[in-house]
Amino acid sequence: MLQRSLSANALFSAVSGLVMLLYSPWLQTHLAAPGWFWITGGVGLLGFSAMLVVMARQPMLARQLTPMVVAADTGWVLSTFVALVVFLPEVTATGASLVGAVNVVVALLAGAQLAGYRAATA
């Protein structure tokens, strides 16, 4: 279960990173962040995705690092929610919906990873 949830997070993170890189101009029109933010975030998510792939293939590494991944995913959800609230006047309905949808997926992945971690370390 842990390896599957890490793999799912790797796939979602890679797709999200590519979307940030390829569609940064579109994202800028819907969310209050400059182009450099989307490029930096996209590259960061691709690196995060690569780390998750390595973890998914190495169970011992997965057991060691999953708590940090769950913390990072939780931090993502909380920080993007706060940013959305702070910048809401500058965010379109499409942008707010996108942030909400991504946060739901990231929260579900964090929950699955935590459950997998608990099962693997029990």
Secondary structure in CASP SS format (residue, H / E / C, confidence):
PFRMAT SS
TARGET T0000
AUTHOR 0000-0000-0000
METHOD secondary structure of the structure
MODEL  1
M C 1.00
L H 1.00
Q H 1.00
R H 1.00
S H 1.00
L H 1.00
S H 1.00
A H 1.00
N H 1.00
A H 1.00
L H 1.00
F H 1.00
S H 1.00
A H 1.00
V H 1.00
S H 1.00
G H 1.00
L H 1.00
V H 1.00
M H 1.00
L H 1.00
L H 1.00
Y C 1.00
S H 1.00
P H 1.00
W H 1.00
L H 1.00
Q H 1.00
T H 1.00
H H 1.00
L C 1.00
A C 1.00
A C 1.00
P C 1.00
G H 1.00
W H 1.00
F H 1.00
W H 1.00
I H 1.00
T H 1.00
G H 1.00
G H 1.00
V H 1.00
G H 1.00
L H 1.00
L H 1.00
G H 1.00
F H 1.00
S H 1.00
A H 1.00
M H 1.00
L H 1.00
V H 1.00
V H 1.00
M H 1.00
A H 1.00
R H 1.00
Q C 1.00
P H 1.00
M H 1.00
L H 1.00
A H 1.00
R H 1.00
Q H 1.00
L H 1.00
T H 1.00
P H 1.00
M H 1.00
V H 1.00
V H 1.00
A H 1.00
A H 1.00
D H 1.00
T H 1.00
G H 1.00
W H 1.00
V H 1.00
L H 1.00
S H 1.00
T H 1.00
F H 1.00
V H 1.00
A H 1.00
L H 1.00
V H 1.00
V H 1.00
F C 1.00
L H 1.00
P H 1.00
E H 1.00
V C 1.00
T C 1.00
A H 1.00
T H 1.00
G H 1.00
A H 1.00
S H 1.00
L H 1.00
V H 1.00
G H 1.00
A H 1.00
V H 1.00
N H 1.00
V H 1.00
V H 1.00
V H 1.00
A H 1.00
L H 1.00
L H 1.00
A H 1.00
G H 1.00
A H 1.00
Q H 1.00
L H 1.00
A H 1.00
G H 1.00
Y H 1.00
R H 1.00
A H 1.00
A H 1.00
T H 1.00
A C 1.00
END
